[in-house]
Amino acid sequence: MKNKFLSRKFLIAVAAFLASVGTSITGLSIENETITIIGAVCTILSTGIYAFAEAYVDGRRCFAEME
């Protein structure tokens, strides 16, 4: 499990998530609704993309083990 937390995919996903949250906070602080929405959408997308990438890699690994 420790390797999952040190994987490049996970670290990039965390960085994208934190940057998106930062963007949302910036949008809220300067009262710019567009920036706030962009940050929220990017937060959701970064989580979804990470989940998809992990599922894809796990699926390919299972397929390779079956051969």
C-alpha atoms as an extended CHARMM CRD file, in Angstrom:
* protein
*
        67  EXT
         1         1  MET       CA              0.0000000000        0.0000000000        0.0000000000  PROA      1               0.0000000000
         2         2  LYS       CA              2.9180000000        2.3220000000        0.6800000000  PROA      2               0.0000000000
         3         3  ASN       CA              3.9210000000        2.1020000000       -2.9930000000  PROA      3               0.0000000000
         4         4  LYS       CA              0.4930000000        3.4320000000       -4.0610000000  PROA      4               0.0000000000
         5         5  PHE       CA              1.0860000000        6.6300000000       -2.0980000000  PROA      5               0.0000000000
         6         6  LEU       CA              4.4960000000        7.1390000000       -3.6880000000  PROA      6               0.0000000000
         7         7  SER       CA              3.4350000000        6.3930000000       -7.2610000000  PROA      7               0.0000000000
         8         8  ARG       CA              3.8150000000        9.1610000000       -9.8160000000  PROA      8               0.0000000000
         9         9  LYS       CA              0.1550000000        8.8880000000      -10.8350000000  PROA      9               0.0000000000
        10        10  PHE       CA             -0.9870000000        9.4080000000       -7.2590000000  PROA      10              0.0000000000
        11        11  LEU       CA              1.3960000000       12.2880000000       -6.5780000000  PROA      11              0.0000000000
        12        12  ILE       CA              0.3600000000       14.0440000000       -9.8010000000  PROA      12              0.0000000000
        13        13  ALA       CA             -3.3090000000       13.5310000000       -8.9270000000  PROA      13              0.0000000000
        14        14  VAL       CA             -2.7420000000       15.0220000000       -5.4600000000  PROA      14              0.0000000000
        15        15  ALA       CA             -0.8900000000       17.9970000000       -6.9700000000  PROA      15              0.0000000000
        16        16  ALA       CA             -3.6900000000       18.5720000000       -9.4890000000  PROA      16              0.0000000000
        17        17  PHE       CA             -6.2990000000       18.2830000000       -6.7320000000  PROA      17              0.0000000000
        18        18  LEU       CA             -4.4950000000       20.7850000000       -4.5100000000  PROA      18              0.0000000000
        19        19  ALA       CA             -3.9570000000       23.2150000000       -7.3910000000  PROA      19              0.0000000000
        20        20  SER       CA             -7.6470000000       22.9920000000       -8.2540000000  PROA      20              0.0000000000
        21        21  VAL       CA             -8.6740000000       23.6070000000       -4.6650000000  PROA      21              0.0000000000
        22        22  GLY       CA             -6.2850000000       26.5690000000       -4.5920000000  PROA      22              0.0000000000
        23        23  THR       CA             -7.8930000000       27.9180000000       -7.7440000000  PROA      23              0.0000000000
        24        24  SER       CA            -11.3380000000       27.6070000000       -6.1610000000  PROA      24              0.0000000000
        25        25  ILE       CA            -10.1860000000       29.3920000000       -3.0230000000  PROA      25              0.0000000000
        26        26  THR       CA             -8.6270000000       32.1560000000       -5.1070000000  PROA      26              0.0000000000
        27        27  GLY       CA            -11.8790000000       32.5440000000       -7.0340000000  PROA      27              0.0000000000
        28        28  LEU       CA            -13.8090000000       32.8040000000       -3.7970000000  PROA      28              0.0000000000
        29        29  SER       CA            -11.4120000000       35.3260000000       -2.2830000000  PROA      29              0.0000000000
        30        30  ILE       CA            -11.5090000000       37.6650000000       -5.2930000000  PROA      30              0.0000000000
        31        31  GLU       CA            -15.2310000000       37.0110000000       -5.7770000000  PROA      31              0.0000000000
        32        32  ASN       CA            -14.8020000000       35.6680000000       -9.3180000000  PROA      32              0.0000000000
        33        33  GLU       CA            -17.4250000000       32.9880000000       -9.8880000000  PROA      33              0.0000000000
        34        34  THR       CA            -15.8750000000       31.7760000000      -13.1470000000  PROA      34              0.0000000000
        35        35  ILE       CA            -12.5370000000       30.9560000000      -11.5170000000  PROA      35              0.0000000000
        36        36  THR       CA            -14.3330000000       29.2450000000       -8.6310000000  PROA      36              0.0000000000
        37        37  ILE       CA            -16.2830000000       27.0240000000      -11.0200000000  PROA      37              0.0000000000
        38        38  ILE       CA            -13.1760000000       26.1940000000      -13.0620000000  PROA      38              0.0000000000
        39        39  GLY       CA            -11.3840000000       25.1430000000       -9.8730000000  PROA      39              0.0000000000
        40        40  ALA       CA            -14.2930000000       22.9560000000       -8.7770000000  PROA      40              0.0000000000
        41        41  VAL       CA            -14.5620000000       21.2710000000      -12.1830000000  PROA      41              0.0000000000
        42        42  CYS       CA            -10.8170000000       20.6230000000      -12.2910000000  PROA      42              0.0000000000
        43        43  THR       CA            -10.9660000000       19.1410000000       -8.7790000000  PROA      43              0.0000000000
        44        44  ILE       CA            -13.6100000000       16.6560000000       -9.8890000000  PROA      44              0.0000000000
        45        45  LEU       CA            -11.7910000000       15.8930000000      -13.1490000000  PROA      45              0.0000000000
        46        46  SER       CA             -8.4440000000       15.2440000000      -11.4570000000  PROA      46              0.0000000000
        47        47  THR       CA            -10.0620000000       12.7010000000       -9.1450000000  PROA      47              0.0000000000
        48        48  GLY       CA            -11.9520000000       11.0400000000      -11.9870000000  PROA      48              0.0000000000
        49        49  ILE       CA             -8.9180000000       10.8440000000      -14.2450000000  PROA      49              0.0000000000
        50        50  TYR       CA             -6.8700000000        9.2500000000      -11.4700000000  PROA      50              0.0000000000
        51        51  ALA       CA             -9.5860000000        6.6720000000      -10.8080000000  PROA      51              0.0000000000
        52        52  PHE       CA             -9.8170000000        5.8840000000      -14.5380000000  PROA      52              0.0000000000
        53        53  ALA       CA             -6.0330000000        5.5460000000      -14.8720000000  PROA      53              0.0000000000
        54        54  GLU       CA             -5.8350000000        3.1780000000      -11.9010000000  PROA      54              0.0000000000
        55        55  ALA       CA             -8.7230000000        1.0710000000      -13.2170000000  PROA      55              0.0000000000
        56        56  TYR       CA             -7.1120000000        0.9070000000      -16.6590000000  PROA      56              0.0000000000
        57        57  VAL       CA             -3.7330000000       -0.1580000000      -15.2710000000  PROA      57              0.0000000000
        58        58  ASP       CA             -5.3230000000       -2.7590000000      -12.9980000000  PROA      58              0.0000000000
        59        59  GLY       CA             -7.4010000000       -4.1010000000      -15.8820000000  PROA      59              0.0000000000
        60        60  ARG       CA             -4.3560000000       -4.4090000000      -18.1360000000  PROA      60              0.0000000000
        61        61  ARG       CA             -2.4560000000       -6.1600000000      -15.3390000000  PROA      61              0.0000000000
        62        62  CYS       CA             -5.2770000000       -8.6950000000      -14.8890000000  PROA      62              0.0000000000
        63        63  PHE       CA             -5.4390000000       -9.2500000000      -18.6490000000  PROA      63              0.0000000000
        64        64  ALA       CA             -1.6740000000       -9.8450000000      -18.7980000000  PROA      64              0.0000000000
        65        65  GLU       CA             -1.8220000000      -12.3370000000      -15.9270000000  PROA      65              0.0000000000
        66        66  MET       CA             -4.5380000000      -14.3250000000      -17.7180000000  PROA      66              0.0000000000
        67        67  GLU       CA             -2.3050000000      -14.8910000000      -20.7610000000  PROA      67              0.0000000000
